[in-house]
Amino acid sequence: MSKQTNYSKYQKRVIKFLNDLLGTDTPFTYERAKNNHLKVLIEGIPKPIYTGSTPSDCKSINNFMAEVKRELKARKNQTEEMPQQENLILTRSLEQANDKLIQNCVKSLRIRISALKKQEEASILDNQCINGINLKRIEIVKQSVSLALQARKQGSYLKTKDLKMIEGLVHNHLNFMLPSMAYYAELLNSKSKYKNAEVQPTTTESLNNNVISLEDKTQTAQIKAENKMAKQTKQPVSNKKMNTKNSNSATELMAMSANNRVSLLRNLTKAQALMLIDDINQAMAENREEDIEAVINLIRDKDLPLEAIISCMEAA
């Protein structure tokens, strides 16, 4: 750099202006060209800026100042745009990486979609509820994203915001591929109706079986009664002994207290208890028939008129 004594008064004004404008933040240099013009180089400005030595135009200093400010402004805008461009490039690369990650997750889930559907249907039919399906799908999505991140070459770290965004997109894809909650609700209702339809025939069959068993019991009871009557006619002495024994055992049973009798009867099975009830009803019916037969025999023996008996009963 030459001494300022070699510069013209105009060039010294230009140098002073540059010192005041640029200060200590922006380096610059200047020198005299071969044609005595002032050549100025400023950091960040790719081309030199020239001005005259003794210009005849009084506005030359203003024009030079305007040109320098314009170049500085352009440099400032360029420096501001460069980080933005770099950020834009970085953002685009991250978006492309995230899109590829989402595509890999969706691809892996699409391969497993049939198995996932069967698992969901089995879970719904077992639990008779569709409340836990969404939580299971979220767990499947998180597991798929985690595996895809581990397999990615660029690293497995993602910001929480980006991770949630990716999981949300994959979850939307999974919900679209799998049946909706309405489908599962309808499936659950149809299965319950089918089960109810199966239960109704079984109940009717059981009722029919019960009716048949009751008919069999009545038939067996009638056969027992006939056999008993035949035995009574053939072996009156032994039957009396048996009746005496049975009456004694029945009398002993009734002589017990109610609690003891109930505790004794609780040892019976359900089938035995039902058979005992049937036997008691049969015994009461036989006693009634026997009493009626005894009354008829008494009326015949006494030769009593039925009209008189009926009138006496009505009067009583």
C-alpha positions as CSV (number, residue, x, y, z in Angstrom):
1,M,0.0,0.0,0.0
2,S,1.4,3.4,-1.0
3,K,1.6,6.3,1.3
4,Q,-1.4,8.6,1.4
5,T,0.8,11.6,0.4
6,N,0.9,10.1,-3.0
7,Y,-2.9,10.1,-3.3
8,S,-5.0,12.9,-4.5
9,K,-7.4,14.8,-2.2
10,Y,-10.4,13.0,-3.7
11,Q,-8.7,9.6,-3.2
12,K,-8.0,10.5,0.4
13,R,-11.7,11.2,0.9
14,V,-12.5,7.8,-0.5
15,I,-10.1,6.1,1.8
16,K,-11.5,7.9,4.8
17,F,-15.0,6.9,3.7
18,L,-14.0,3.2,3.5
19,N,-12.4,3.4,7.0
20,D,-15.5,4.9,8.5
21,L,-17.9,2.5,6.6
22,L,-16.1,-0.8,7.0
23,G,-14.4,-0.2,10.4
24,T,-12.6,-3.1,11.9
25,D,-15.1,-5.8,10.9
26,T,-14.3,-6.0,7.2
27,P,-10.8,-6.0,5.9
28,F,-10.0,-4.0,2.8
29,T,-7.0,-2.8,0.8
30,Y,-6.4,-0.1,-1.8
31,E,-3.7,0.9,-4.3
32,R,-3.1,3.2,-7.2
33,A,-3.4,1.7,-10.6
34,K,-1.2,2.5,-13.6
35,N,-3.7,5.1,-14.8
36,N,-3.6,6.7,-11.3
37,H,-7.1,5.4,-10.5
38,L,-7.7,4.1,-7.0
39,K,-8.2,0.3,-6.9
40,V,-10.1,-1.0,-3.8
41,L,-10.4,-4.6,-2.8
42,I,-12.9,-5.5,0.0
43,E,-13.2,-8.9,1.6
44,G,-16.3,-10.8,0.3
45,I,-16.6,-8.8,-2.9
46,P,-15.1,-10.8,-5.7
47,K,-14.2,-7.9,-8.0
48,P,-12.2,-4.7,-7.3
49,I,-13.9,-1.3,-7.3
50,Y,-12.2,1.5,-9.1
51,T,-12.6,5.3,-8.8
52,G,-10.7,8.2,-10.5
53,S,-7.9,10.4,-9.2
54,T,-9.3,13.8,-9.9
55,P,-12.8,13.3,-11.3
56,S,-14.5,16.3,-12.9
57,D,-17.9,15.2,-11.7
58,C,-18.8,16.4,-8.2
59,K,-21.0,13.4,-7.7
60,S,-18.2,10.9,-8.2
61,I,-17.7,10.4,-4.5
62,N,-21.4,9.8,-4.0
63,N,-21.5,7.3,-6.9
64,F,-18.5,5.4,-5.4
65,M,-20.1,5.3,-2.0
66,A,-23.3,4.0,-3.4
67,E,-21.5,1.3,-5.4
68,V,-19.6,0.1,-2.3
69,K,-22.7,0.0,-0.2
70,R,-24.5,-1.9,-3.0
71,E,-21.7,-4.5,-3.2
72,L,-21.7,-4.9,0.6
73,K,-25.4,-5.4,0.7
74,A,-25.2,-8.0,-2.1
75,R,-22.4,-9.8,-0.1
76,K,-24.5,-9.7,3.0
77,N,-27.6,-11.2,1.2
78,Q,-25.4,-13.9,-0.3
79,T,-23.9,-14.8,3.0
80,E,-27.4,-15.0,4.6
81,E,-28.7,-17.1,1.7
82,M,-25.9,-19.6,1.9
83,P,-26.8,-21.0,5.3
84,Q,-30.4,-21.1,4.2
85,Q,-29.5,-23.1,1.2
86,E,-27.4,-25.4,3.3
87,N,-30.2,-25.8,5.7
88,L,-32.6,-26.4,2.9
89,I,-30.3,-29.1,1.4
90,L,-29.9,-30.7,4.8
91,T,-33.7,-30.6,5.4
92,R,-34.3,-32.2,2.1
93,S,-31.8,-35.0,2.7
94,L,-33.4,-35.6,6.1
95,E,-36.8,-35.7,4.5
96,Q,-35.7,-38.2,1.9
97,A,-34.1,-40.4,4.6
98,N,-37.2,-40.3,6.7
99,D,-39.4,-41.1,3.7
100,K,-37.2,-44.1,2.9
101,L,-37.5,-45.2,6.5
102,I,-41.3,-44.9,6.4
103,Q,-41.3,-46.9,3.1
104,N,-39.2,-49.7,4.7
105,C,-41.5,-49.9,7.7
106,V,-44.6,-50.0,5.6
107,K,-43.1,-52.7,3.4
108,S,-42.2,-54.9,6.3
109,L,-45.7,-54.4,7.8
110,R,-47.3,-55.2,4.5
111,I,-45.5,-58.5,4.4
112,R,-46.9,-59.4,7.9
113,I,-50.4,-58.0,7.3
114,S,-52.1,-61.4,7.1
115,A,-50.6,-62.7,10.3
116,L,-51.4,-59.5,12.1
117,K,-55.0,-59.7,11.0
118,K,-55.3,-63.2,12.2
119,Q,-53.8,-62.3,15.6
120,E,-56.2,-59.4,16.0
121,E,-59.2,-61.5,15.2
122,A,-58.1,-64.2,17.6
123,S,-57.5,-61.6,20.3
124,I,-60.9,-60.0,19.8
125,L,-62.7,-63.4,19.9
126,D,-60.9,-64.5,23.0
127,N,-61.3,-61.2,25.0
128,Q,-64.8,-60.4,23.5
129,C,-63.5,-56.8,23.3
130,I,-61.9,-54.4,20.8
131,N,-60.5,-51.9,23.2
132,G,-56.8,-53.0,23.1
133,I,-56.4,-53.2,19.4
134,N,-55.2,-49.7,18.9
135,L,-52.5,-50.0,21.6
136,K,-51.2,-53.2,20.1
137,R,-51.0,-51.5,16.7
138,I,-49.0,-48.7,18.3
139,E,-46.6,-51.2,19.8
140,I,-46.2,-52.9,16.5
141,V,-45.4,-49.6,14.8
142,K,-42.8,-48.6,17.4
143,Q,-41.1,-52.0,17.1
144,S,-41.0,-51.7,13.3
145,V,-39.6,-48.2,13.3
146,S,-37.0,-49.2,15.9
147,L,-35.8,-52.1,13.8
148,A,-35.7,-49.9,10.7
149,L,-33.6,-47.3,12.5
150,Q,-31.1,-50.0,13.6
151,A,-30.7,-51.2,10.0
152,R,-30.3,-47.7,8.6
153,K,-26.7,-46.8,7.6
154,Q,-27.1,-43.1,8.5
155,G,-27.6,-43.8,12.2
156,S,-30.4,-44.7,14.5
157,Y,-30.9,-41.3,16.2
158,L,-33.9,-39.1,15.5
159,K,-35.4,-36.2,17.3
160,T,-38.5,-36.9,19.3
161,K,-40.6,-34.7,17.1
162,D,-39.4,-36.5,13.9
163,L,-39.8,-39.9,15.5
164,K,-43.4,-39.2,16.5
165,M,-44.1,-37.9,13.1
166,I,-42.7,-41.1,11.5
167,E,-44.6,-43.3,13.9
168,G,-47.8,-41.4,13.2
169,L,-47.4,-41.9,9.4
170,V,-46.6,-45.6,9.7
171,H,-49.6,-46.0,12.1
172,N,-51.9,-44.4,9.5
173,H,-50.6,-46.9,6.9
174,L,-51.1,-49.8,9.2
175,N,-54.6,-48.7,10.1
176,F,-55.5,-48.5,6.4
177,M,-54.1,-52.0,5.7
178,L,-55.8,-53.6,8.6
179,P,-59.6,-53.9,9.2
180,S,-61.3,-51.0,10.9
181,M,-62.8,-51.1,14.4
182,A,-66.3,-51.2,12.9
183,Y,-65.5,-54.4,11.1
184,Y,-64.2,-56.1,14.2
185,A,-67.3,-54.9,16.2
186,E,-69.6,-56.4,13.5
187,L,-67.5,-59.6,13.6
188,L,-67.9,-59.8,17.3
189,N,-71.6,-59.4,17.1
190,S,-72.0,-62.0,14.4
191,K,-70.0,-64.5,16.4
192,S,-72.1,-63.9,19.6
193,K,-75.3,-64.4,17.6
194,Y,-73.9,-67.6,16.1
195,K,-73.1,-68.9,19.6
196,N,-76.6,-68.0,20.9
197,A,-78.1,-69.9,17.9
198,E,-76.0,-72.9,18.8
199,V,-77.0,-72.7,22.5
200,Q,-80.8,-72.7,21.7
201,P,-80.9,-76.1,20.0
202,T,-78.8,-77.6,22.8
203,T,-81.2,-76.2,25.4
204,T,-84.2,-77.7,23.5
205,E,-82.4,-81.0,23.2
206,S,-81.7,-81.0,26.9
207,L,-85.4,-80.2,27.6
208,N,-86.4,-83.1,25.3
209,N,-84.0,-85.4,27.1
210,N,-85.4,-84.3,30.4
211,V,-88.9,-85.0,29.2
212,I,-87.9,-88.4,27.9
213,S,-86.1,-89.2,31.2
214,L,-89.2,-88.2,33.1
215,E,-91.3,-90.4,30.9
216,D,-88.9,-93.2,31.5
217,K,-89.0,-92.6,35.2
218,T,-92.8,-92.7,35.2
219,Q,-92.8,-95.9,33.2
220,T,-90.2,-97.5,35.5
221,A,-92.2,-96.3,38.5
222,Q,-95.4,-97.9,37.0
223,I,-93.4,-101.1,36.4
224,K,-92.1,-101.1,39.9
225,A,-95.6,-100.6,41.3
226,E,-96.9,-103.5,39.3
227,N,-94.1,-105.7,40.4
228,K,-94.6,-104.6,43.9
229,M,-98.3,-105.4,43.7
230,A,-97.5,-108.8,42.2
231,K,-95.0,-109.5,45.0
232,Q,-97.6,-108.5,47.6
233,T,-100.1,-111.0,46.2
234,K,-97.5,-113.8,46.1
235,Q,-95.6,-113.1,49.3
236,P,-97.8,-111.2,51.8
237,V,-95.7,-112.2,54.9
238,S,-92.4,-111.1,53.5
239,N,-93.9,-107.8,52.2
240,K,-95.3,-107.1,55.6
241,K,-91.9,-107.6,57.1
242,M,-90.3,-105.3,54.5
243,N,-93.0,-102.7,55.1
244,T,-92.4,-102.9,58.8
245,K,-88.7,-102.5,58.3
246,N,-89.2,-99.6,55.9
247,S,-91.8,-98.0,58.2
248,N,-89.4,-98.4,61.1
249,S,-86.5,-96.8,59.1
250,A,-88.8,-94.0,57.9
251,T,-90.1,-93.5,61.4
252,E,-86.6,-93.3,62.7
253,L,-85.7,-90.7,60.0
254,M,-88.7,-88.6,60.9
255,A,-87.9,-88.9,64.6
256,M,-84.6,-87.1,64.1
257,S,-84.4,-83.4,64.5
258,A,-84.7,-81.3,61.3
259,N,-81.0,-80.4,61.3
260,N,-79.9,-84.0,61.7
261,R,-82.3,-85.1,59.0
262,V,-81.1,-82.4,56.6
263,S,-77.5,-83.2,57.2
264,L,-78.2,-86.9,56.6
265,L,-80.0,-86.2,53.4
266,R,-77.2,-83.9,52.2
267,N,-75.1,-87.0,51.8
268,L,-77.3,-88.0,48.9
269,T,-76.3,-87.2,45.3
270,K,-78.6,-85.1,43.1
271,A,-79.9,-88.2,41.3
272,Q,-80.5,-90.0,44.5
273,A,-82.4,-87.0,46.0
274,L,-84.6,-86.8,42.9
275,M,-85.2,-90.5,43.0
276,L,-86.2,-90.2,46.7
277,I,-88.6,-87.4,45.9
278,D,-90.2,-89.6,43.2
279,D,-90.5,-92.5,45.6
280,I,-92.2,-90.3,48.2
281,N,-94.7,-89.0,45.6
282,Q,-95.3,-92.5,44.5
283,A,-95.8,-93.7,48.1
284,M,-98.3,-90.9,48.8
285,A,-100.2,-91.8,45.6
286,E,-100.3,-95.5,46.5
287,N,-101.5,-94.6,50.1
288,R,-104.2,-92.4,48.7
289,E,-105.4,-95.2,46.3
290,E,-105.3,-97.7,49.2
291,D,-107.4,-95.3,51.4
292,I,-109.9,-94.8,48.6
293,E,-110.2,-98.6,48.1
294,A,-110.7,-99.1,51.8
295,V,-113.5,-96.5,51.9
296,I,-115.2,-98.2,48.9
297,N,-115.0,-101.6,50.6
298,L,-116.4,-100.1,53.7
299,I,-119.3,-98.6,51.8
300,R,-120.0,-101.9,50.1
301,D,-119.8,-103.8,53.4
302,K,-122.2,-101.5,55.1
303,D,-124.4,-101.1,52.1
304,L,-124.5,-97.3,52.5
305,P,-126.2,-95.2,49.8
306,L,-123.9,-92.8,48.0
307,E,-126.5,-90.0,48.0
308,A,-126.7,-90.0,51.8
309,I,-122.9,-89.9,52.0
310,I,-122.7,-87.0,49.5
311,S,-125.4,-85.0,51.3
312,C,-123.7,-85.5,54.7
313,M,-120.4,-84.4,53.2
314,E,-122.0,-81.3,51.8
315,A,-123.7,-80.5,55.1
316,A,-120.4,-80.9,56.9
